[in-house]
Amino acid sequence: MLKVLIADDHAVVRQGLRQILGRNTRLSVVGEAENGQDTLNQVRAEPWDVLVLDMSMPGRGGLTS
């Protein structure tokens, strides 16, 4: 099973993605992040197979290097 992290600053988007991805038996959404710093912390803390990333979050977004 692939471990998925969803990173988006909108709770309703994270919830919707969790529901959509939850239909796939090969995926398991086991983490959520609401901003860039939280995303980096989670990515550094453990290995993920898939990161669904909002490209324009407050602070550090997906396009920030």
PDB file of N, H, CA, C and O in Angstrom:
ATOM      1  N   MET A   1       0.847  -1.178   0.000  1.00  0.00           N
ATOM      2  CA  MET A   1       0.000   0.000   0.000  1.00  0.00           C
ATOM      3  C   MET A   1       0.891   1.240   0.000  1.00  0.00           C
ATOM      4  O   MET A   1       1.876   1.303   0.736  1.00  0.00           O
ATOM      5  N   LEU A   2       0.544   2.220  -0.825  1.00  0.00           N
ATOM      6  H   LEU A   2      -0.256   2.169  -1.423  1.00  0.00           H
ATOM      7  CA  LEU A   2       1.294   3.462  -0.922  1.00  0.00           C
ATOM      8  C   LEU A   2       0.836   4.457   0.135  1.00  0.00           C
ATOM      9  O   LEU A   2      -0.359   4.706   0.289  1.00  0.00           O
ATOM     10  N   LYS A   3       1.792   5.024   0.861  1.00  0.00           N
ATOM     11  H   LYS A   3       2.764   4.823   0.736  1.00  0.00           H
ATOM     12  CA  LYS A   3       1.492   6.038   1.883  1.00  0.00           C
ATOM     13  C   LYS A   3       1.419   7.406   1.219  1.00  0.00           C
ATOM     14  O   LYS A   3       2.343   7.816   0.516  1.00  0.00           O
ATOM     15  N   VAL A   4       0.303   8.114   1.448  1.00  0.00           N
ATOM     16  H   VAL A   4      -0.447   7.781   2.019  1.00  0.00           H
ATOM     17  CA  VAL A   4       0.059   9.401   0.809  1.00  0.00           C
ATOM     18  C   VAL A   4       0.009  10.515   1.851  1.00  0.00           C
ATOM     19  O   VAL A   4      -0.600  10.370   2.911  1.00  0.00           O
ATOM     20  N   LEU A   5       0.665  11.630   1.528  1.00  0.00           N
ATOM     21  H   LEU A   5       1.160  11.749   0.667  1.00  0.00           H
ATOM     22  CA  LEU A   5       0.596  12.858   2.321  1.00  0.00           C
ATOM     23  C   LEU A   5      -0.098  13.911   1.467  1.00  0.00           C
ATOM     24  O   LEU A   5       0.327  14.175   0.342  1.00  0.00           O
ATOM     25  N   ILE A   6      -1.160  14.513   1.991  1.00  0.00           N
ATOM     26  H   ILE A   6      -1.505  14.299   2.905  1.00  0.00           H
ATOM     27  CA  ILE A   6      -1.872  15.583   1.296  1.00  0.00           C
ATOM     28  C   ILE A   6      -1.488  16.903   1.935  1.00  0.00           C
ATOM     29  O   ILE A   6      -1.626  17.078   3.145  1.00  0.00           O
ATOM     30  N   ALA A   7      -1.002  17.842   1.114  1.00  0.00           N
ATOM     31  H   ALA A   7      -0.890  17.700   0.130  1.00  0.00           H
ATOM     32  CA  ALA A   7      -0.594  19.155   1.608  1.00  0.00           C
ATOM     33  C   ALA A   7      -1.383  20.237   0.889  1.00  0.00           C
ATOM     34  O   ALA A   7      -1.185  20.480  -0.302  1.00  0.00           O
ATOM     35  N   ASP A   8      -2.277  20.882   1.624  1.00  0.00           N
ATOM     36  H   ASP A   8      -2.438  20.684   2.591  1.00  0.00           H
ATOM     37  CA  ASP A   8      -3.104  21.959   1.075  1.00  0.00           C
ATOM     38  C   ASP A   8      -3.572  22.819   2.234  1.00  0.00           C
ATOM     39  O   ASP A   8      -3.853  22.309   3.319  1.00  0.00           O
ATOM     40  N   ASP A   9      -3.656  24.130   2.005  1.00  0.00           N
ATOM     41  H   ASP A   9      -3.427  24.544   1.124  1.00  0.00           H
ATOM     42  CA  ASP A   9      -4.044  25.025   3.094  1.00  0.00           C
ATOM     43  C   ASP A   9      -5.555  25.095   3.306  1.00  0.00           C
ATOM     44  O   ASP A   9      -6.009  25.754   4.241  1.00  0.00           O
ATOM     45  N   HIS A  10      -6.329  24.442   2.472  1.00  0.00           N
ATOM     46  H   HIS A  10      -5.960  23.907   1.712  1.00  0.00           H
ATOM     47  CA  HIS A  10      -7.788  24.439   2.615  1.00  0.00           C
ATOM     48  C   HIS A  10      -8.258  23.075   3.121  1.00  0.00           C
ATOM     49  O   HIS A  10      -8.069  22.057   2.455  1.00  0.00           O
ATOM     50  N   ALA A  11      -8.869  23.069   4.298  1.00  0.00           N
ATOM     51  H   ALA A  11      -9.022  23.896   4.838  1.00  0.00           H
ATOM     52  CA  ALA A  11      -9.321  21.817   4.917  1.00  0.00           C
ATOM     53  C   ALA A  11     -10.317  21.076   4.043  1.00  0.00           C
ATOM     54  O   ALA A  11     -10.286  19.847   3.977  1.00  0.00           O
ATOM     55  N   VAL A  12     -11.197  21.799   3.376  1.00  0.00           N
ATOM     56  H   VAL A  12     -11.222  22.797   3.429  1.00  0.00           H
ATOM     57  CA  VAL A  12     -12.210  21.137   2.540  1.00  0.00           C
ATOM     58  C   VAL A  12     -11.557  20.428   1.352  1.00  0.00           C
ATOM     59  O   VAL A  12     -12.036  19.378   0.925  1.00  0.00           O
ATOM     60  N   VAL A  13     -10.485  20.980   0.822  1.00  0.00           N
ATOM     61  H   VAL A  13     -10.095  21.833   1.169  1.00  0.00           H
ATOM     62  CA  VAL A  13      -9.756  20.331  -0.279  1.00  0.00           C
ATOM     63  C   VAL A  13      -9.076  19.060   0.231  1.00  0.00           C
ATOM     64  O   VAL A  13      -9.134  18.016  -0.419  1.00  0.00           O
ATOM     65  N   ARG A  14      -8.435  19.151   1.394  1.00  0.00           N
ATOM     66  H   ARG A  14      -8.388  19.999   1.922  1.00  0.00           H
ATOM     67  CA  ARG A  14      -7.792  17.964   1.968  1.00  0.00           C
ATOM     68  C   ARG A  14      -8.817  16.866   2.223  1.00  0.00           C
ATOM     69  O   ARG A  14      -8.561  15.694   1.948  1.00  0.00           O
ATOM     70  N   GLN A  15      -9.967  17.246   2.743  1.00  0.00           N
ATOM     71  H   GLN A  15     -10.175  18.198   2.966  1.00  0.00           H
ATOM     72  CA  GLN A  15     -11.012  16.270   3.025  1.00  0.00           C
ATOM     73  C   GLN A  15     -11.517  15.624   1.731  1.00  0.00           C
ATOM     74  O   GLN A  15     -11.714  14.410   1.681  1.00  0.00           O
ATOM     75  N   GLY A  16     -11.725  16.418   0.703  1.00  0.00           N
ATOM     76  H   GLY A  16     -11.565  17.405   0.744  1.00  0.00           H
ATOM     77  CA  GLY A  16     -12.188  15.887  -0.575  1.00  0.00           C
ATOM     78  C   GLY A  16     -11.174  14.951  -1.205  1.00  0.00           C
ATOM     79  O   GLY A  16     -11.532  13.887  -1.709  1.00  0.00           O
ATOM     80  N   LEU A  17      -9.907  15.345  -1.179  1.00  0.00           N
ATOM     81  H   LEU A  17      -9.615  16.209  -0.770  1.00  0.00           H
ATOM     82  CA  LEU A  17      -8.861  14.479  -1.728  1.00  0.00           C
ATOM     83  C   LEU A  17      -8.757  13.181  -0.944  1.00  0.00           C
ATOM     84  O   LEU A  17      -8.559  12.113  -1.522  1.00  0.00           O
ATOM     85  N   ARG A  18      -8.889  13.275   0.365  1.00  0.00           N
ATOM     86  H   ARG A  18      -9.050  14.143   0.835  1.00  0.00           H
ATOM     87  CA  ARG A  18      -8.851  12.073   1.204  1.00  0.00           C
ATOM     88  C   ARG A  18      -9.975  11.110   0.799  1.00  0.00           C
ATOM     89  O   ARG A  18      -9.756   9.902   0.711  1.00  0.00           O
ATOM     90  N   GLN A  19     -11.156  11.639   0.558  1.00  0.00           N
ATOM     91  H   GLN A  19     -11.334  12.620   0.630  1.00  0.00           H
ATOM     92  CA  GLN A  19     -12.284  10.793   0.154  1.00  0.00           C
ATOM     93  C   GLN A  19     -12.056  10.171  -1.219  1.00  0.00           C
ATOM     94  O   GLN A  19     -12.308   8.983  -1.419  1.00  0.00           O
ATOM     95  N   ILE A  20     -11.580  10.979  -2.160  1.00  0.00           N
ATOM     96  H   ILE A  20     -11.375  11.944  -1.997  1.00  0.00           H
ATOM     97  CA  ILE A  20     -11.338  10.471  -3.513  1.00  0.00           C
ATOM     98  C   ILE A  20     -10.237   9.411  -3.512  1.00  0.00           C
ATOM     99  O   ILE A  20     -10.403   8.333  -4.082  1.00  0.00           O
ATOM    100  N   LEU A  21      -9.114   9.724  -2.868  1.00  0.00           N
ATOM    101  H   LEU A  21      -8.979  10.599  -2.404  1.00  0.00           H
ATOM    102  CA  LEU A  21      -8.000   8.787  -2.845  1.00  0.00           C
ATOM    103  C   LEU A  21      -8.313   7.545  -2.018  1.00  0.00           C
ATOM    104  O   LEU A  21      -7.767   6.471  -2.273  1.00  0.00           O
ATOM    105  N   GLY A  22      -9.184   7.689  -1.033  1.00  0.00           N
ATOM    106  H   GLY A  22      -9.627   8.561  -0.825  1.00  0.00           H
ATOM    107  CA  GLY A  22      -9.565   6.558  -0.193  1.00  0.00           C
ATOM    108  C   GLY A  22     -10.312   5.475  -0.936  1.00  0.00           C
ATOM    109  O   GLY A  22     -10.420   4.352  -0.444  1.00  0.00           O
ATOM    110  N   ARG A  23     -10.826   5.785  -2.105  1.00  0.00           N
ATOM    111  H   ARG A  23     -10.738   6.698  -2.504  1.00  0.00           H
ATOM    112  CA  ARG A  23     -11.520   4.782  -2.924  1.00  0.00           C
ATOM    113  C   ARG A  23     -10.555   3.795  -3.560  1.00  0.00           C
ATOM    114  O   ARG A  23     -10.951   2.701  -3.962  1.00  0.00           O
ATOM    115  N   ASN A  24      -9.297   4.178  -3.650  1.00  0.00           N
ATOM    116  H   ASN A  24      -8.975   5.067  -3.324  1.00  0.00           H
ATOM    117  CA  ASN A  24      -8.277   3.323  -4.250  1.00  0.00           C
ATOM    118  C   ASN A  24      -7.679   2.447  -3.160  1.00  0.00           C
ATOM    119  O   ASN A  24      -7.106   2.954  -2.196  1.00  0.00           O
ATOM    120  N   THR A  25      -7.809   1.154  -3.310  1.00  0.00           N
ATOM    121  H   THR A  25      -8.274   0.743  -4.094  1.00  0.00           H
ATOM    122  CA  THR A  25      -7.337   0.228  -2.276  1.00  0.00           C
ATOM    123  C   THR A  25      -5.816   0.134  -2.225  1.00  0.00           C
ATOM    124  O   THR A  25      -5.275  -0.464  -1.294  1.00  0.00           O
ATOM    125  N   ARG A  26      -5.115   0.706  -3.197  1.00  0.00           N
ATOM    126  H   ARG A  26      -5.555   1.192  -3.953  1.00  0.00           H
ATOM    127  CA  ARG A  26      -3.650   0.676  -3.207  1.00  0.00           C
ATOM    128  C   ARG A  26      -3.047   1.903  -2.527  1.00  0.00           C
ATOM    129  O   ARG A  26      -1.829   1.991  -2.373  1.00  0.00           O
ATOM    130  N   LEU A  27      -3.896   2.853  -2.119  1.00  0.00           N
ATOM    131  H   LEU A  27      -4.886   2.782  -2.244  1.00  0.00           H
ATOM    132  CA  LEU A  27      -3.434   4.086  -1.483  1.00  0.00           C
ATOM    133  C   LEU A  27      -3.964   4.174  -0.062  1.00  0.00           C
ATOM    134  O   LEU A  27      -5.069   3.722   0.239  1.00  0.00           O
ATOM    135  N   SER A  28      -3.155   4.764   0.799  1.00  0.00           N
ATOM    136  H   SER A  28      -2.258   5.131   0.555  1.00  0.00           H
ATOM    137  CA  SER A  28      -3.588   5.027   2.168  1.00  0.00           C
ATOM    138  C   SER A  28      -3.145   6.442   2.544  1.00  0.00           C
ATOM    139  O   SER A  28      -1.951   6.706   2.683  1.00  0.00           O
ATOM    140  N   VAL A  29      -4.107   7.345   2.707  1.00  0.00           N
ATOM    141  H   VAL A  29      -5.077   7.130   2.594  1.00  0.00           H
ATOM    142  CA  VAL A  29      -3.793   8.712   3.117  1.00  0.00           C
ATOM    143  C   VAL A  29      -3.557   8.681   4.615  1.00  0.00           C
ATOM    144  O   VAL A  29      -4.490   8.527   5.403  1.00  0.00           O
ATOM    145  N   VAL A  30      -2.305   8.828   4.995  1.00  0.00           N
ATOM    146  H   VAL A  30      -1.546   8.953   4.356  1.00  0.00           H
ATOM    147  CA  VAL A  30      -1.957   8.717   6.414  1.00  0.00           C
ATOM    148  C   VAL A  30      -1.409  10.019   6.989  1.00  0.00           C
ATOM    149  O   VAL A  30      -0.987  10.065   8.144  1.00  0.00           O
ATOM    150  N   GLY A  31      -1.419  11.080   6.174  1.00  0.00           N
ATOM    151  H   GLY A  31      -1.762  11.042   5.236  1.00  0.00           H
ATOM    152  CA  GLY A  31      -0.946  12.359   6.682  1.00  0.00           C
ATOM    153  C   GLY A  31      -1.517  13.535   5.925  1.00  0.00           C
ATOM    154  O   GLY A  31      -1.833  13.442   4.739  1.00  0.00           O
ATOM    155  N   GLU A  32      -1.644  14.648   6.634  1.00  0.00           N
ATOM    156  H   GLU A  32      -1.387  14.724   7.598  1.00  0.00           H
ATOM    157  CA  GLU A  32      -2.107  15.902   6.059  1.00  0.00           C
ATOM    158  C   GLU A  32      -1.238  17.033   6.588  1.00  0.00           C
ATOM    159  O   GLU A  32      -0.765  17.001   7.724  1.00  0.00           O
ATOM    160  N   ALA A  33      -1.041  18.034   5.734  1.00  0.00           N
ATOM    161  H   ALA A  33      -1.426  18.059   4.811  1.00  0.00           H
ATOM    162  CA  ALA A  33      -0.303  19.229   6.136  1.00  0.00           C
ATOM    163  C   ALA A  33      -1.069  20.443   5.628  1.00  0.00           C
ATOM    164  O   ALA A  33      -1.642  20.413   4.539  1.00  0.00           O
ATOM    165  N   GLU A  34      -1.076  21.525   6.433  1.00  0.00           N
ATOM    166  H   GLU A  34      -0.611  21.549   7.318  1.00  0.00           H
ATOM    167  CA  GLU A  34      -1.849  22.707   6.047  1.00  0.00           C
ATOM    168  C   GLU A  34      -1.000  23.892   5.616  1.00  0.00           C
ATOM    169  O   GLU A  34      -1.532  24.932   5.225  1.00  0.00           O
ATOM    170  N   ASN A  35       0.323  23.739   5.687  1.00  0.00           N
ATOM    171  H   ASN A  35       0.755  22.895   6.004  1.00  0.00           H
ATOM    172  CA  ASN A  35       1.200  24.813   5.206  1.00  0.00           C
ATOM    173  C   ASN A  35       2.546  24.217   4.793  1.00  0.00           C
ATOM    174  O   ASN A  35       2.820  23.039   5.022  1.00  0.00           O
ATOM    175  N   GLY A  36       3.370  25.055   4.185  1.00  0.00           N
ATOM    176  H   GLY A  36       3.148  26.012   4.000  1.00  0.00           H
ATOM    177  CA  GLY A  36       4.642  24.578   3.674  1.00  0.00           C
ATOM    178  C   GLY A  36       5.570  24.038   4.738  1.00  0.00           C
ATOM    179  O   GLY A  36       6.210  23.007   4.532  1.00  0.00           O
ATOM    180  N   GLN A  37       5.656  24.712   5.873  1.00  0.00           N
ATOM    181  H   GLN A  37       5.136  25.549   6.040  1.00  0.00           H
ATOM    182  CA  GLN A  37       6.553  24.259   6.939  1.00  0.00           C
ATOM    183  C   GLN A  37       6.110  22.915   7.502  1.00  0.00           C
ATOM    184  O   GLN A  37       6.941  22.040   7.748  1.00  0.00           O
ATOM    185  N   ASP A  38       4.810  22.746   7.707  1.00  0.00           N
ATOM    186  H   ASP A  38       4.135  23.456   7.508  1.00  0.00           H
ATOM    187  CA  ASP A  38       4.282  21.478   8.197  1.00  0.00           C
ATOM    188  C   ASP A  38       4.570  20.362   7.193  1.00  0.00           C
ATOM    189  O   ASP A  38       4.890  19.238   7.579  1.00  0.00           O
ATOM    190  N   THR A  39       4.455  20.681   5.906  1.00  0.00           N
ATOM    191  H   THR A  39       4.195  21.595   5.593  1.00  0.00           H
ATOM    192  CA  THR A  39       4.753  19.698   4.859  1.00  0.00           C
ATOM    193  C   THR A  39       6.210  19.255   4.945  1.00  0.00           C
ATOM    194  O   THR A  39       6.503  18.059   4.941  1.00  0.00           O
ATOM    195  N   LEU A  40       7.122  20.225   5.023  1.00  0.00           N
ATOM    196  H   LEU A  40       6.884  21.196   5.027  1.00  0.00           H
ATOM    197  CA  LEU A  40       8.548  19.892   5.123  1.00  0.00           C
ATOM    198  C   LEU A  40       8.844  19.053   6.364  1.00  0.00           C
ATOM    199  O   LEU A  40       9.612  18.093   6.297  1.00  0.00           O
ATOM    200  N   ASN A  41       8.246  19.407   7.477  1.00  0.00           N
ATOM    201  H   ASN A  41       7.622  20.186   7.531  1.00  0.00           H
ATOM    202  CA  ASN A  41       8.472  18.652   8.714  1.00  0.00           C
ATOM    203  C   ASN A  41       8.041  17.195   8.548  1.00  0.00           C
ATOM    204  O   ASN A  41       8.751  16.282   8.971  1.00  0.00           O
ATOM    205  N   GLN A  42       6.886  16.979   7.937  1.00  0.00           N
ATOM    206  H   GLN A  42       6.309  17.720   7.593  1.00  0.00           H
ATOM    207  CA  GLN A  42       6.383  15.616   7.775  1.00  0.00           C
ATOM    208  C   GLN A  42       7.199  14.823   6.758  1.00  0.00           C
ATOM    209  O   GLN A  42       7.443  13.630   6.943  1.00  0.00           O
ATOM    210  N   VAL A  43       7.621  15.494   5.680  1.00  0.00           N
ATOM    211  H   VAL A  43       7.423  16.463   5.530  1.00  0.00           H
ATOM    212  CA  VAL A  43       8.428  14.820   4.666  1.00  0.00           C
ATOM    213  C   VAL A  43       9.776  14.396   5.252  1.00  0.00           C
ATOM    214  O   VAL A  43      10.292  13.326   4.929  1.00  0.00           O
ATOM    215  N   ARG A  44      10.331  15.231   6.101  1.00  0.00           N
ATOM    216  H   ARG A  44       9.911  16.100   6.364  1.00  0.00           H
ATOM    217  CA  ARG A  44      11.617  14.917   6.731  1.00  0.00           C
ATOM    218  C   ARG A  44      11.491  13.857   7.826  1.00  0.00           C
ATOM    219  O   ARG A  44      12.450  13.141   8.112  1.00  0.00           O
ATOM    220  N   ALA A  45      10.313  13.759   8.435  1.00  0.00           N
ATOM    221  H   ALA A  45       9.533  14.341   8.202  1.00  0.00           H
ATOM    222  CA  ALA A  45      10.122  12.859   9.571  1.00  0.00           C
ATOM    223  C   ALA A  45       9.980  11.396   9.172  1.00  0.00           C
ATOM    224  O   ALA A  45      10.397  10.509   9.917  1.00  0.00           O
ATOM    225  N   GLU A  46       9.403  11.138   8.016  1.00  0.00           N
ATOM    226  H   GLU A  46       9.064  11.859   7.411  1.00  0.00           H
ATOM    227  CA  GLU A  46       9.191   9.754   7.603  1.00  0.00           C
ATOM    228  C   GLU A  46       9.079   9.660   6.086  1.00  0.00           C
ATOM    229  O   GLU A  46       8.790  10.653   5.418  1.00  0.00           O
ATOM    230  N   PRO A  47       9.308   8.471   5.545  1.00  0.00           N
ATOM    231  CA  PRO A  47       9.229   8.316   4.086  1.00  0.00           C
ATOM    232  C   PRO A  47       7.775   8.258   3.600  1.00  0.00           C
ATOM    233  O   PRO A  47       6.920   7.634   4.228  1.00  0.00           O
ATOM    234  N   TRP A  48       7.521   8.911   2.488  1.00  0.00           N
ATOM    235  H   TRP A  48       8.215   9.419   1.978  1.00  0.00           H
ATOM    236  CA  TRP A  48       6.206   8.909   1.850  1.00  0.00           C
ATOM    237  C   TRP A  48       6.363   8.373   0.434  1.00  0.00           C
ATOM    238  O   TRP A  48       7.403   8.556  -0.198  1.00  0.00           O
ATOM    239  N   ASP A  49       5.335   7.718  -0.051  1.00  0.00           N
ATOM    240  H   ASP A  49       4.490   7.569   0.463  1.00  0.00           H
ATOM    241  CA  ASP A  49       5.361   7.226  -1.424  1.00  0.00           C
ATOM    242  C   ASP A  49       4.811   8.280  -2.380  1.00  0.00           C
ATOM    243  O   ASP A  49       5.285   8.415  -3.508  1.00  0.00           O
ATOM    244  N   VAL A  50       3.802   9.029  -1.916  1.00  0.00           N
ATOM    245  H   VAL A  50       3.417   8.919  -1.000  1.00  0.00           H
ATOM    246  CA  VAL A  50       3.139  10.032  -2.754  1.00  0.00           C
ATOM    247  C   VAL A  50       2.892  11.293  -1.931  1.00  0.00           C
ATOM    248  O   VAL A  50       2.450  11.227  -0.785  1.00  0.00           O
ATOM    249  N   LEU A  51       3.187  12.439  -2.536  1.00  0.00           N
ATOM    250  H   LEU A  51       3.546  12.493  -3.467  1.00  0.00           H
ATOM    251  CA  LEU A  51       2.868  13.736  -1.936  1.00  0.00           C
ATOM    252  C   LEU A  51       1.957  14.485  -2.900  1.00  0.00           C
ATOM    253  O   LEU A  51       2.351  14.782  -4.028  1.00  0.00           O
ATOM    254  N   VAL A  52       0.738  14.792  -2.458  1.00  0.00           N
ATOM    255  H   VAL A  52       0.418  14.551  -1.542  1.00  0.00           H
ATOM    256  CA  VAL A  52      -0.183  15.612  -3.238  1.00  0.00           C
ATOM    257  C   VAL A  52      -0.025  17.018  -2.681  1.00  0.00           C
ATOM    258  O   VAL A  52      -0.432  17.295  -1.553  1.00  0.00           O
ATOM    259  N   LEU A  53       0.573  17.916  -3.483  1.00  0.00           N
ATOM    260  H   LEU A  53       0.904  17.691  -4.400  1.00  0.00           H
ATOM    261  CA  LEU A  53       1.027  19.206  -2.989  1.00  0.00           C
ATOM    262  C   LEU A  53       0.328  20.367  -3.675  1.00  0.00           C
ATOM    263  O   LEU A  53       0.321  20.458  -4.903  1.00  0.00           O
ATOM    264  N   ASP A  54      -0.262  21.259  -2.878  1.00  0.00           N
ATOM    265  H   ASP A  54      -0.257  21.185  -1.881  1.00  0.00           H
ATOM    266  CA  ASP A  54      -0.804  22.528  -3.358  1.00  0.00           C
ATOM    267  C   ASP A  54       0.386  23.406  -3.734  1.00  0.00           C
ATOM    268  O   ASP A  54       1.292  23.609  -2.925  1.00  0.00           O
ATOM    269  N   MET A  55       0.383  23.915  -4.936  1.00  0.00           N
ATOM    270  H   MET A  55      -0.353  23.750  -5.592  1.00  0.00           H
ATOM    271  CA  MET A  55       1.523  24.690  -5.423  1.00  0.00           C
ATOM    272  C   MET A  55       1.539  26.120  -4.899  1.00  0.00           C
ATOM    273  O   MET A  55       2.541  26.813  -5.069  1.00  0.00           O
ATOM    274  N   SER A  56       0.472  26.582  -4.272  1.00  0.00           N
ATOM    275  H   SER A  56      -0.342  26.018  -4.133  1.00  0.00           H
ATOM    276  CA  SER A  56       0.438  27.985  -3.821  1.00  0.00           C
ATOM    277  C   SER A  56      -0.116  28.107  -2.398  1.00  0.00           C
ATOM    278  O   SER A  56      -1.150  28.738  -2.178  1.00  0.00           O
ATOM    279  N   MET A  57       0.578  27.502  -1.443  1.00  0.00           N
ATOM    280  H   MET A  57       1.418  26.990  -1.622  1.00  0.00           H
ATOM    281  CA  MET A  57       0.186  27.621  -0.045  1.00  0.00           C
ATOM    282  C   MET A  57       0.839  28.858   0.561  1.00  0.00           C
ATOM    283  O   MET A  57       1.854  29.334   0.053  1.00  0.00           O
ATOM    284  N   PRO A  58       0.262  29.385   1.652  1.00  0.00           N
ATOM    285  CA  PRO A  58       0.898  30.514   2.345  1.00  0.00           C
ATOM    286  C   PRO A  58       2.274  30.112   2.866  1.00  0.00           C
ATOM    287  O   PRO A  58       2.503  28.957   3.225  1.00  0.00           O
ATOM    288  N   GLY A  59       3.177  31.071   2.903  1.00  0.00           N
ATOM    289  H   GLY A  59       2.991  32.010   2.611  1.00  0.00           H
ATOM    290  CA  GLY A  59       4.532  30.753   3.352  1.00  0.00           C
ATOM    291  C   GLY A  59       5.299  30.095   2.228  1.00  0.00           C
ATOM    292  O   GLY A  59       5.513  30.690   1.172  1.00  0.00           O
ATOM    293  N   ARG A  60       5.711  28.869   2.462  1.00  0.00           N
ATOM    294  H   ARG A  60       5.538  28.385   3.320  1.00  0.00           H
ATOM    295  CA  ARG A  60       6.422  28.100   1.439  1.00  0.00           C
ATOM    296  C   ARG A  60       5.437  27.274   0.659  1.00  0.00           C
ATOM    297  O   ARG A  60       4.839  26.347   1.206  1.00  0.00           O
ATOM    298  N   GLY A  61       5.253  27.584  -0.599  1.00  0.00           N
ATOM    299  H   GLY A  61       5.739  28.337  -1.042  1.00  0.00           H
ATOM    300  CA  GLY A  61       4.396  26.796  -1.475  1.00  0.00           C
ATOM    301  C   GLY A  61       5.207  25.787  -2.256  1.00  0.00           C
ATOM    302  O   GLY A  61       6.404  25.629  -2.016  1.00  0.00           O
ATOM    303  N   GLY A  62       4.579  25.113  -3.172  1.00  0.00           N
ATOM    304  H   GLY A  62       3.607  25.240  -3.367  1.00  0.00           H
ATOM    305  CA  GLY A  62       5.226  24.074  -3.957  1.00  0.00           C
ATOM    306  C   GLY A  62       6.271  24.590  -4.912  1.00  0.00           C
ATOM    307  O   GLY A  62       7.118  23.817  -5.359  1.00  0.00           O
ATOM    308  N   LEU A  63       6.247  25.875  -5.247  1.00  0.00           N
ATOM    309  H   LEU A  63       5.559  26.504  -4.885  1.00  0.00           H
ATOM    310  CA  LEU A  63       7.215  26.425  -6.184  1.00  0.00           C
ATOM    311  C   LEU A  63       8.398  27.090  -5.503  1.00  0.00           C
ATOM    312  O   LEU A  63       9.322  27.541  -6.179  1.00  0.00           O
ATOM    313  N   THR A  64       8.387  27.160  -4.171  1.00  0.00           N
ATOM    314  H   THR A  64       7.636  26.793  -3.622  1.00  0.00           H
ATOM    315  CA  THR A  64       9.483  27.774  -3.424  1.00  0.00           C
ATOM    316  C   THR A  64      10.635  26.798  -3.337  1.00  0.00           C
ATOM    317  O   THR A  64      10.448  25.625  -3.015  1.00  0.00           O
ATOM    318  N   SER A  65      11.832  27.290  -3.628  1.00  0.00           N
ATOM    319  H   SER A  65      11.984  28.242  -3.891  1.00  0.00           H
ATOM    320  CA  SER A  65      12.992  26.382  -3.553  1.00  0.00           C
ATOM    321  C   SER A  65      13.643  26.440  -2.199  1.00  0.00           C
ATOM    322  O   SER A  65      14.630  25.745  -1.958  1.00  0.00           O
TER     323      SER A  65
END
